[in-house]
Amino acid sequence: MSSDVKYAVGQSDNRPWGKWQVVDVGSFHIVKRISVNPGEKLSLQSHQFRDEHWVIVEGSAQVTLGEELLKLNQNDNVFIPKTVKHRIENIGDSELIFIEVQAGSALDESDIQRFNDQYGRS
């Protein structure tokens, strides 16, 4: 069963916390370059149909992974299994940039379940 991919290379979006851009798309994966502004954080969320791999390229992050809090810096990485609640926050003074590899059977925004979002999104 192939994923119903709805992204295209070069597609991007601005968010209240920063922005993302798609850099590669395959049948069962998407690679995004994500930047998070200083002091901002993504929603606490989980995914039913995909795993994620994050690699920090620039900056410092605090990552919530289930019940754990991890501090990550340049060249650090974390694996986020399906269904695990997670979030990333820029704890530095400059832009946080990380590469996100999504792998799974559903690779679109409908596979986001938000639990907490400072921007009021559900």
Long-range contacts (C-beta under 8 A, 24 or more apart in sequence): 1-105, 2-27, 2-28, 3-27, 3-28, 3-104, 3-105, 3-106, 3-107, 4-106, 4-107, 4-108, 5-30, 5-107, 5-108, 6-107, 6-108, 6-109, 7-107, 7-108, 15-42, 16-40, 16-119, 17-41, 17-42, 17-119, 18-90, 18-95, 18-96, 20-100, 23-99, 28-103, 28-104, 28-105, 28-107, 29-101, 29-102, 29-103, 29-107, 30-101, 30-102, 30-107, 31-99, 31-100, 31-101, 31-102, 32-99, 32-100, 32-102, 33-57, 33-97, 33-98, 33-99, 34-97, 34-98, 34-99, 34-100, 35-95, 35-96, 35-97, 36-61, 36-88, 36-89, 36-90, 36-95, 36-96, 36-97, 36-98, 37-90, 37-95, 37-96, 38-90, 38-92, 38-93, 38-94, 38-95, 38-96, 39-90, 40-89, 40-90, 41-87, 41-88, 41-89, 41-90, 41-118, 42-87, 42-88, 42-89, 43-87, 43-112, 43-114, 43-115, 43-116, 43-117, 43-118, 43-119, 43-121, 44-85, 44-86, 44-87, 44-114, 44-115, 44-116, 44-117, 45-85, 45-86, 45-87, 45-112, 45-113, 45-114, 45-115, 46-82, 46-83, 46-84, 46-85, 46-86, 46-113, 46-115, 47-82, 47-83, 47-104, 47-106, 47-111, 47-112, 47-113, 48-82, 48-83, 48-106, 48-111, 48-113, 49-82, 49-104, 49-105, 49-106, 49-107, 49-111, 50-82, 50-102, 50-103, 50-104, 50-105, 50-106, 50-107, 50-111, 51-79, 51-80, 51-81, 51-82, 51-102, 51-103, 51-104, 52-79, 52-80, 52-86, 52-100, 52-101, 52-102, 52-103, 53-77, 53-78, 53-79, 53-80, 53-100, 53-101, 53-103, 54-78, 54-80, 54-88, 54-98, 54-99, 54-100, 54-101, 55-98, 55-99, 55-101, 56-96, 56-97, 56-98, 57-97, 57-98, 57-99, 58-94, 58-95, 58-96, 58-97, 59-90, 59-92, 59-94, 59-95, 59-96, 59-97, 60-90, 60-91, 60-92, 60-96, 61-88, 61-89, 61-90, 61-91, 61-92, 61-96, 61-98, 62-88, 62-89, 62-91, 63-87, 63-88, 63-89, 64-88, 64-89, 85-115, 87-116
